[in-house]
């Protein structure tokens, strides 16, 4: 494992974050070949006259429903005369079967899933193993948008993203004197949020955004309002 140039990543479990390079000294062998394909949920039923339907798609508004994807990080570390059995045992005590989040260096997206230590091989000088994560199909990151309101029939603006938002909490930051409404329209389904000045949290469980999302801010003044939301993408 000597002389390996490798990307690193942060892994977080129970609120504790470690970096693969600075904390563990792991070399990552497959940075660009570690994210597997998303697994689609299917529930196909047959009806008379030779027809079949995928209930998972039907219940999800005709959209495919992805449930997971495998992430396999091939890792190695070089130490002389290390007790590798105890080393792997400590890693399993920390990560095995636990919910973790994963973020690669220089990447704003975060993956989440359940971690496992697999395929351990060792010699006197080094140890190789796979950190396997049974991950959510989607990666996540926080998005920020700033808008200005106007009292006279503002034009709806596209969200300019193909990212999906499901069950997100939206954080609004507006001047104390601000009041107005935010109209959020996705594929013909509209949601209206009433806003007031100051900093407020809005939990909107069924708020969804995609490529066809339009938003419109209506207020009594041209004050800027910024909001943050958790976005996800395949």
Residue pairs with C-beta under 8 A, 6 or more apart in sequence:
1 27
1 76
1 77
1 78
1 126
1 128
2 78
4 27
4 29
4 76
6 21
6 26
6 27
6 28
6 29
6 31
7 28
7 31
7 104
7 105
7 106
8 19
8 20
8 21
8 22
8 26
8 28
8 104
8 105
9 19
9 20
9 28
9 73
9 102
9 103
9 104
9 105
10 17
10 18
10 19
10 20
10 102
10 103
10 105
11 17
11 18
11 20
11 95
11 100
11 101
11 102
11 115
11 131
12 18
12 100
12 101
12 102
12 103
13 94
13 95
13 98
13 99
13 100
13 115
14 98
18 24
19 105
20 26
20 28
20 75
21 105
24 77
25 77
25 78
25 79
26 75
26 76
26 77
27 75
27 76
27 77
27 78
28 34
28 73
28 74
28 75
29 74
29 75
29 76
30 72
30 73
30 74
31 104
34 71
34 72
34 73
34 74
35 69
35 71
36 69
36 70
36 71
36 72
37 69
38 66
38 68
38 69
38 137
38 138
38 234
39 66
39 67
39 68
39 69
39 137
40 56
40 64
40 65
40 66
40 67
41 56
41 65
41 66
41 67
42 54
42 56
43 54
43 55
43 56
44 52
44 53
44 54
44 55
45 52
45 53
45 55
46 52
47 53
56 64
56 65
57 63
57 64
57 65
59 65
61 187
66 137
66 138
66 234
67 137
68 113
68 134
68 135
68 136
68 137
69 135
69 136
69 137
70 132
70 133
70 134
70 135
71 102
71 111
71 113
71 132
71 133
71 135
72 130
72 131
72 132
72 133
73 130
73 131
73 132
73 133
74 128
74 130
75 128
75 129
75 130
75 131
76 126
76 127
76 128
76 129
77 126
77 127
78 125
78 126
79 125
79 126
79 127
80 124
80 125
81 124
82 127
84 120
84 122
84 127
87 127
88 117
88 120
88 127
88 129
91 117
91 129
92 117
95 115
95 116
95 117
95 131
96 115
96 116
96 117
97 114
97 115
97 116
98 114
98 115
99 112
99 113
99 114
99 115
100 112
100 113
100 114
100 115
100 133
101 110
101 111
101 112
102 110
102 111
102 112
102 113
102 133
102 135
103 109
103 110
103 111
108 141
109 139
109 140
109 141
109 233
110 139
110 140
110 141
111 133
111 135
111 136
111 139
111 140
112 135
112 136
112 140
113 133
113 134
113 135
113 136
114 133
114 134
115 131
115 132
115 133
116 131
116 132
116 133
116 134
117 129
117 130
117 131
117 132
118 129
118 130
118 131
118 132
119 128
119 129
119 130
120 127
120 128
120 129
121 127
121 128
121 129
122 128
137 234
138 164
138 232
138 233
138 234
139 232
139 233
139 234
140 230
140 231
140 232
141 230
141 231
142 228
142 229
142 230
142 231
143 161
143 163
143 228
143 229
143 230
143 231
144 226
144 227
144 228
145 159
145 215
145 226
145 227
145 228
145 229
146 224
146 225
146 226
147 157
147 215
147 217
147 224
147 225
147 226
147 227
148 217
148 222
148 223
148 224
148 225
149 178
149 180
149 217
149 218
149 219
149 220
149 221
149 222
149 223
149 225
150 218
150 219
150 222
151 218
151 219
151 220
151 221
154 216
154 217
154 218
155 216
156 183
156 185
156 214
156 215
156 216
157 214
157 215
157 216
158 213
158 214
158 215
159 209
159 213
159 214
159 215
161 209
161 210
161 211
161 213
161 231
162 210
162 211
162 233
163 209
163 210
163 231
163 232
163 233
164 208
164 209
164 210
164 231
164 232
164 233
165 207
165 208
165 209
165 229
165 230
165 231
165 232
166 207
166 208
166 232
167 204
167 205
167 206
167 207
168 204
168 207
168 229
168 230
168 231
169 201
169 202
169 203
169 204
169 229
169 230
170 193
170 201
170 202
170 203
170 204
170 207
170 227
170 228
170 229
171 199
171 200
171 201
171 202
171 227
171 228
171 229
172 195
172 199
172 200
172 201
172 202
172 225
172 226
172 227
173 199
173 225
173 226
173 227
174 195
174 196
174 197
174 198
174 199
174 200
174 223
174 225
174 226
175 197
175 223
176 197
176 198
177 197
177 221
177 223
178 195
178 196
178 197
178 219
178 221
178 223
178 225
179 195
179 196
179 197
179 219
179 220
180 195
180 217
180 218
180 219
180 220
180 225
181 192
181 193
181 194
181 195
181 217
181 218
181 219
182 192
182 193
182 195
182 215
182 216
182 217
182 218
182 225
182 227
183 190
183 191
183 192
183 215
183 216
183 217
183 218
184 190
184 191
184 192
184 193
184 207
184 209
184 213
184 214
184 215
185 191
185 213
185 214
185 215
185 216
186 208
186 209
186 210
186 212
186 213
186 214
187 210
187 212
189 208
191 204
191 206
191 207
193 202
193 204
195 219
195 225
207 229
209 229
209 231
217 225
219 225
